[in-house]
Amino acid sequence: MAASTPRKPAGGVAAVTVTPAGNLLRAAVAADGRAEAIFRDATQLTALPLAEQRSSYAERLDTDAGPQRVRHTLTLVVGREAFRKAFTPALRRAAETEGLIALVTMASGERLLAGWSARFGTSQPLRPGSFAMESGIKPLDGTPAVLTLASEDTDPAAELKEQEA
């Protein structure tokens, strides 16, 4: 039997924590180009139990109609019951009214602060774009909830410094 070689993941989202945009006390980009973020209330940070290898984060740069715009799209795939527990009525209201900030850990290990930018602060947070309850295709797919959050500003998401959670 041949030994397998471990491979570094190339893409995908490994973990996501969301919080209402108003919970971000302050954030700034340090001299090394990475962001530091401080939150008002750690109990408002909600780690989402993502369905394995199904969630994604994308940034689309558009310069067709003038200055550069970056469209951030975070697609979260979570089991239905886990989604109901994690996305409480208060968190859903916050997502709809003030928007969300997301701490996104990519499968590659890169950590991003989405929904905040050095230029706009929290005025361009992630907002719900679509929501679906799916049946799955195969018997073992389960019944996931798929939530797409999106925002638009002028810069890619800032990479988080290592000590941020």
N, C-alpha and C positions, 0 to 999 in steps of 0.2 A: 504494500500500500504506500503510495507516494505521500510525502508530507506536504501539507499546504502551506503556502507562504502568506502571512498576514498582509493585507493591503490597506493602505490608508483610504478611508472613504473619500470619494470625489465630490459628492454633492448631496443635497437633501438637508432637511432640518432635523436635528437630534433632540432639541428641547426648546420650549418657549414658555416664558413667564410674561403675563400681561398685567397691567395696572391702569387705573384711570389716569388720564393725562394730568389732572390736577394733583395727583399724588407725587409727581416729580417736583421736588423742592428746588433742585438746581442741577444743571448739567453744563459741562464745558469741554471743549477740545483742548487737550494738553499740548505741550510743545512737541511731543512725539507723534501728534496727529490722532491719538486715540482719545475717546471720550471717557469722562468720569461722570457718574450720575449718583445723586443722593436723593433718596425718597423720604417723604414725610412719615409714612406709616408702613412698616414692613408687613403688617397683616393684610394690606391691600394688594400685595404681590401674589398673583395666582399662577402657580405652575400648572400647565395643562398636560394631562396624560395623553400624549399624542399616539395615534395608531402608528405602528412601526413602519418607517420608510414610505410614508404617504403624504406628509406635509411638505410645503415648499415655500421658498421666499424668492421673489424676483424683483429686479430693478430694471425698468425700461427707460432709456435715455431718449428724449425726443427734442430735436432742434428744428423741426420742419416749420413751425409757426413762430419763429423768433428766438428768444433766449432759451437756453437749455432748461428742460423740465425733466424731472425724474419721477416716474410713477412707481411707487413701492406697492407690491402685492404680496401679502402673507396669507397663504391658504393653509388652514388648520384642519386636520382630520382627526377626530376624537370619537371614541365609542359613545353611543347615545346616552347611556346612563352616566358615564363620566362627564360628558358635556353638561348634562342637567345639573350635576353637583357642582362643577367648576364655574359655570356661567350662571351665577345666582341672578335673581331679578335686579339686584343693585348693580351688579357688573354689567348686565345687559343695558340698563338705563344709562350708565356711565358711558358705555360704548356708543350709544346712540346720541347722547347729548354733548359730552365733552371730548369723546374719542379716547383712544387707548395708546399707551406706550408699550412696546414689546421688547423684551430682552431675548434675542434670537441666537441660539447656539447652533451653528451649522455642523453637519457631520464631519467636516474638515477640521473642526475645533475653533474656527473663527467665531467671534461673538459680536453681535451687532446691536445697536440701540436704534430701533425703528419707531417712527412716529415723532421723533424729535430731530431738529437740525440746528446747527450753530446760527444760521441766518434767521429762522422763523421760530425757534424755541418750540413750544408745544402748540402753536397756532395752526399747525398742519398735522394733527395726529392721525393715527390709523382709525378708520371708520368702517363699520360693516358695509360691505358691498353686496354680498349675497349669502344666503344660508340655505342648506339643503339637508334633508334627512334621506340617506340613501339605503337601498336594500342590499347593496353588494351584488356582485356578479356570480361568484363561486360560493359553494356552501360554507367555506371557512372565512369568507370576507367579513362577516358580522354585519352590523347595521350602523355605519358611522354617521356622525354629524359632520358636515363640511361647512366651515365658516371662512369666508374670504374677507379680509380686512385690507383696505387700501388707503393710500395718501399720495399727495403729489407736492413736491417742492423742487428746489434747484440743485440739491446735492444727494449723492448716495448716502446710505445709512452710515453713521459713524461706528467704527470698530471700538468695542469696549476694552478698557484696561483690564488686566487679569484679575484684580481684586474685586471687581464688581460682580454681584450675584444675579 
